[in-house]
Amino acid sequence: MPTIEVIFRKGENVEKALRRLKKRLDRESVLQDAKTKRYYEKPSEKKRRKGKIAKFTNYLRSRKDKE
């Protein structure tokens, strides 16, 4: 797993640097991966979860196409 670094800029707030770190973690979905891998997920549960996600994204796409 690659290391994620946020380098402080001159005169930068700690809060601002933390915000940049959190955005980078979100973009690379590090926290989401950690949460999903916290417990073992049976293959059938994985399949069901991925199906739900696909169904929802198709629903959103169909709504967008109608507009």
Backbone bond lengths (Angstrom), bond angles and torsions (degrees), N, CA, C in turn:
res aa  C-N    CA-C-N  psi(-1)  N-CA   C-N-CA  omega(-1)  CA-C   N-CA-C  phi
1 M - - - 1.455 - - 1.529 108.58 -
2 P 1.332 117.11 129.02 1.457 119.55 -179.30 1.526 111.35 -70.02
3 T 1.314 114.65 149.59 1.453 120.85 179.09 1.521 109.60 -81.62
4 I 1.316 116.64 135.56 1.452 121.44 178.84 1.517 107.52 -102.98
5 E 1.315 115.58 122.87 1.462 120.84 -178.31 1.514 110.16 -122.61
6 V 1.319 115.10 145.72 1.457 121.82 171.98 1.518 105.89 -126.44
7 I 1.312 115.45 118.11 1.461 120.38 -177.63 1.524 108.57 -92.50
8 F 1.347 115.35 131.52 1.455 120.89 178.20 1.517 109.89 -67.07
9 R 1.318 114.82 136.95 1.458 120.18 173.75 1.520 108.10 -93.68
10 K 1.308 116.31 161.66 1.470 120.28 -179.12 1.523 110.25 -61.21
11 G 1.338 116.24 125.99 1.461 121.49 176.88 1.519 114.24 70.48
12 E 1.334 118.17 22.78 1.464 121.29 -178.25 1.526 111.08 -90.26
13 N 1.311 115.78 143.84 1.457 122.26 175.88 1.523 110.71 -69.23
14 V 1.323 116.33 151.92 1.463 120.86 174.95 1.525 109.20 -67.69
15 E 1.334 117.09 -38.40 1.456 121.37 -179.49 1.528 111.45 -61.70
16 K 1.324 115.61 -40.29 1.460 119.75 -179.57 1.529 110.87 -67.22
17 A 1.335 116.10 -39.53 1.468 119.92 178.14 1.527 110.26 -66.44
18 L 1.335 117.49 -39.69 1.465 121.04 176.93 1.522 110.71 -62.74
19 R 1.324 116.96 -39.93 1.457 121.10 178.75 1.528 110.55 -62.19
20 R 1.346 116.15 -42.01 1.464 119.64 177.59 1.522 111.26 -64.44
21 L 1.348 116.81 -38.87 1.460 120.84 177.84 1.520 111.00 -63.31
22 K 1.324 116.93 -45.18 1.461 120.90 -179.64 1.525 111.54 -63.12
23 K 1.337 116.61 -39.57 1.468 119.50 177.59 1.519 111.05 -63.66
24 R 1.318 116.36 -41.38 1.461 120.08 179.78 1.529 110.54 -65.65
25 L 1.340 117.14 -40.97 1.462 120.91 177.62 1.529 110.58 -62.56
26 D 1.332 116.94 -40.31 1.461 120.98 178.24 1.517 111.17 -64.26
27 R 1.331 116.35 -45.08 1.462 120.62 -178.77 1.516 111.79 -60.29
28 E 1.315 116.17 -38.47 1.457 120.18 -178.34 1.525 112.09 -92.08
29 S 1.315 116.82 2.86 1.468 125.82 177.19 1.531 112.85 50.52
30 V 1.315 116.55 42.40 1.460 121.89 179.73 1.521 110.75 -70.28
31 L 1.339 116.26 -46.67 1.462 119.73 -177.93 1.524 111.53 -66.76
32 Q 1.321 116.30 -38.79 1.468 119.93 179.81 1.525 110.44 -64.52
33 D 1.330 117.28 -41.15 1.459 120.61 177.63 1.521 111.13 -63.42
34 A 1.322 116.55 -40.92 1.465 120.24 -179.99 1.533 110.72 -63.40
35 K 1.334 116.03 -40.24 1.464 119.65 -179.93 1.529 111.37 -66.43
36 T 1.328 117.01 -41.34 1.465 118.86 -178.15 1.520 111.88 -71.84
37 K 1.309 117.31 -29.34 1.463 120.22 -178.91 1.518 113.37 -91.59
38 R 1.323 116.96 5.54 1.459 120.82 179.81 1.528 110.61 -65.37
39 Y 1.326 116.71 -38.13 1.458 122.22 179.97 1.525 109.42 -125.43
40 Y 1.316 115.89 156.35 1.460 120.43 177.28 1.517 109.04 -70.24
41 E 1.309 115.38 135.31 1.459 120.92 177.80 1.529 108.36 -117.29
42 K 1.319 115.08 122.34 1.462 119.38 -179.35 1.516 109.78 -62.62
43 P 1.333 116.88 150.18 1.467 119.96 179.94 1.530 112.98 -56.55
44 S 1.327 117.32 -36.17 1.465 119.53 179.58 1.531 111.01 -67.40
45 E 1.345 117.10 -36.42 1.463 121.03 177.94 1.529 110.42 -68.53
46 K 1.340 116.02 -38.88 1.462 121.07 177.95 1.527 110.13 -60.88
47 K 1.335 114.91 -44.93 1.462 121.32 -179.44 1.527 110.20 -63.00
48 R 1.320 116.57 -42.74 1.462 121.44 -179.59 1.531 110.44 -64.38
49 R 1.336 116.73 -43.46 1.461 121.45 -179.73 1.532 110.95 -63.43
50 K 1.333 116.25 -45.61 1.459 120.06 -179.96 1.525 111.10 -64.97
51 G 1.331 116.74 -35.40 1.462 120.83 176.79 1.514 111.74 -64.37
52 K 1.338 116.55 -41.61 1.461 120.58 178.30 1.524 110.92 -62.78
53 I 1.325 116.03 -42.16 1.468 120.29 179.78 1.524 110.06 -64.04
54 A 1.336 117.31 -43.78 1.457 121.46 -179.99 1.528 110.76 -63.93
55 K 1.318 116.07 -40.93 1.458 120.55 179.80 1.531 110.46 -62.90
56 F 1.327 116.27 -42.52 1.462 120.91 -179.24 1.530 111.39 -66.75
57 T 1.332 117.45 -43.00 1.462 119.80 179.95 1.533 110.88 -66.38
58 N 1.319 117.16 -37.11 1.470 119.97 175.68 1.518 111.00 -64.28
59 Y 1.321 116.60 -38.36 1.459 121.49 177.30 1.533 110.23 -62.12
60 L 1.329 116.58 -45.02 1.461 120.04 179.30 1.529 111.16 -64.63
61 R 1.317 116.63 -40.93 1.475 120.18 178.56 1.523 111.16 -62.92
62 S 1.335 116.32 -41.13 1.473 119.44 -179.46 1.528 110.60 -66.77
63 R 1.314 117.50 -35.61 1.468 120.84 177.52 1.524 109.79 -66.62
64 K 1.333 116.01 -39.96 1.465 120.19 -179.32 1.531 110.32 -66.66
65 D 1.328 117.36 -38.56 1.453 121.53 -179.56 1.530 112.34 -67.23
66 K 1.332 116.56 -32.20 1.465 120.56 -179.02 1.526 111.63 -69.93
67 E 1.332 116.40 -28.93 1.469 119.92 -176.37 1.471 112.94 -76.40
